[in-house]
Amino acid sequence: MSQGKVAFVTGAGSGIGKGTALAFAEAGYAVAIADRDEAAGAAAEAELRAAGHSAAFFACDVTDDASVAAAVAETVERFGGLHAAFNAAGIEGEHGKLTAEGTLDNWNRVIAVDLTGTWLCLRHQIPAILKSGGGAIVNCASVAGILGAPAFSAYVAAKHGVVGLTRTAAIEYVRQGVRVNAVCPGTIATPMNQKLDPELLKGLLAISPAGRMGLVSEVARTVVFLCSEGAGFINGQAISVDGGWNAQ
């Protein structure tokens, strides 16, 4: 149990973010549910509170620095500090187009949400965690943050950037008491992935060593472990949760 500790999760209205918010709550954290979708965020808060957990929803657009700053500040004011964060908010953007065929609008949007959004979160979470006595942050990268993926150039570039950002922040702050790691999920059973073209999904699973989609809970438990004392010497790592995909 993590009595008295507070976790901040972006993209917590659905998918991996929501599952990880629940996992933090079950581990004893008070949880700040941050999402730009107010209906989904409020529903996630209601679900956690109905289960007896301490949780509050804060509207947060990770592409807006003022929005992120406000959500982190409101979390600290509400719960008294910040000790862990999981930056899960992200989009895949368009797919099916080769690098020279992608649109500038798609590139700008994916980079803004997935990479700049992660940096904006770190920019405000790190000082709050330092003031709370230290803790840990996990950024959500992807197996596409380690490997290339045809027809996903913006997403791959953004997620590689998240891994690099993670490693840099990890080196900078570990002696001050803040560890920073990344998780790199493979194909996980989330609403976003379930909207993929059925033939594309079938092909991905056919070449996956595990032969199945991963579970949200499998990613969530990894994140909570990385924020625990048991992971106290793990820092600056990009941990694959992909059923062996990148071992091939």
JOQUI-V368999 format. One record per residue. N is the residue number from 1. RES is the residue in one small letter. PSI is psi in radians with two decimals (999 if undefined). Layout:
n,res,psi
N,RES,PSI
N,RES,PSI
This chain:
n,res,psi
1,m,2.59
2,s,1.14
3,q,2.27
4,g,-0.02
5,k,2.67
6,v,2.34
7,a,2.51
8,f,2.15
9,v,2.14
10,t,2.75
11,g,0.49
12,a,0.07
13,g,-0.26
14,s,3.00
15,g,-2.45
16,i,-0.65
17,g,-0.83
18,k,-0.76
19,g,-0.62
20,t,-0.61
21,a,-0.74
22,l,-0.74
23,a,-0.71
24,f,-0.78
25,a,-0.73
26,e,-0.38
27,a,0.02
28,g,0.08
29,y,2.59
30,a,2.42
31,v,2.23
32,a,2.07
33,i,1.93
34,a,2.23
35,d,2.64
36,r,-0.36
37,d,1.78
38,e,-0.63
39,a,-0.79
40,a,-0.71
41,g,-0.76
42,a,-0.65
43,a,-0.70
44,a,-0.71
45,e,-0.82
46,a,-0.67
47,e,-0.78
48,l,-0.71
49,r,-0.62
50,a,-0.48
51,a,0.09
52,g,0.20
53,h,2.77
54,s,2.01
55,a,2.64
56,a,2.48
57,f,2.38
58,f,2.12
59,a,2.30
60,c,2.11
61,d,1.94
62,v,-0.21
63,t,-0.06
64,d,1.92
65,d,-0.75
66,a,-0.63
67,s,-0.75
68,v,-0.79
69,a,-0.76
70,a,-0.76
71,a,-0.73
72,v,-0.76
73,a,-0.72
74,e,-0.61
75,t,-0.84
76,v,-0.70
77,e,-0.70
78,r,-0.77
79,f,-0.14
80,g,0.07
81,g,-3.05
82,l,2.26
83,h,-0.31
84,a,2.61
85,a,2.55
86,f,2.04
87,n,1.59
88,a,-0.26
89,a,2.28
90,g,2.82
91,i,2.70
92,e,-0.49
93,g,-2.89
94,e,2.65
95,h,2.92
96,g,0.00
97,k,2.36
98,l,2.92
99,t,-0.78
100,a,-0.09
101,e,-0.21
102,g,2.73
103,t,2.66
104,l,-0.65
105,d,-0.76
106,n,-0.79
107,w,-0.89
108,n,-0.70
109,r,-0.79
110,v,-0.78
111,i,-0.71
112,a,-0.78
113,v,-0.93
114,d,-0.66
115,l,-1.01
116,t,-0.66
117,g,-0.69
118,t,-0.73
119,w,-0.73
120,l,-0.67
121,c,-0.83
122,l,-0.68
123,r,-0.57
124,h,-0.50
125,q,-0.73
126,i,-0.87
127,p,-0.66
128,a,-0.69
129,i,-0.70
130,l,-0.76
131,k,-0.38
132,s,0.04
133,g,0.11
134,g,2.93
135,g,-2.62
136,a,2.62
137,i,2.45
138,v,2.23
139,n,2.48
140,c,1.84
141,a,-2.20
142,s,2.83
143,v,-0.44
144,a,-0.03
145,g,-0.09
146,i,-0.62
147,l,2.83
148,g,2.78
149,a,1.94
150,p,2.45
151,a,0.33
152,f,0.74
153,s,-0.75
154,a,-0.78
155,y,-0.79
156,v,-0.77
157,a,-0.77
158,a,-0.78
159,k,-0.57
160,h,-0.68
161,g,-0.67
162,v,-0.71
163,v,-0.76
164,g,-0.71
165,l,-0.73
166,t,-0.84
167,r,-0.69
168,t,-0.84
169,a,-0.62
170,a,-0.74
171,i,-0.68
172,e,-0.63
173,y,-0.07
174,v,-0.64
175,r,-0.22
176,q,-0.03
177,g,0.28
178,v,2.06
179,r,2.56
180,v,2.16
181,n,3.02
182,a,2.59
183,v,2.54
184,c,1.44
185,p,2.58
186,g,-2.44
187,t,1.89
188,i,2.56
189,a,1.36
190,t,2.83
191,p,-0.64
192,m,-0.81
193,n,-0.51
194,q,-0.19
195,k,-0.05
196,l,2.70
197,d,2.24
198,p,-0.64
199,e,-0.66
200,l,-0.79
201,l,-0.73
202,k,-0.72
203,g,-0.70
204,l,-0.77
205,l,-0.54
206,a,-0.56
207,i,0.07
208,s,2.31
209,p,-0.66
210,a,-0.43
211,g,0.31
212,r,2.88
213,m,2.59
214,g,2.85
215,l,2.53
216,v,-0.72
217,s,-0.50
218,e,-0.63
219,v,-0.78
220,a,-0.78
221,r,-0.55
222,t,-0.74
223,v,-0.84
224,v,-0.69
225,f,-0.77
226,l,-0.39
227,c,0.01
228,s,2.91
229,e,-0.47
230,g,-0.35
231,a,0.42
232,g,-0.32
233,f,0.27
234,i,2.08
235,n,2.37
236,g,0.38
237,q,2.63
238,a,1.73
239,i,2.04
240,s,2.32
241,v,1.35
242,d,0.23
243,g,0.33
244,g,0.13
245,w,-0.86
246,n,0.08
247,a,-0.16
248,q,999
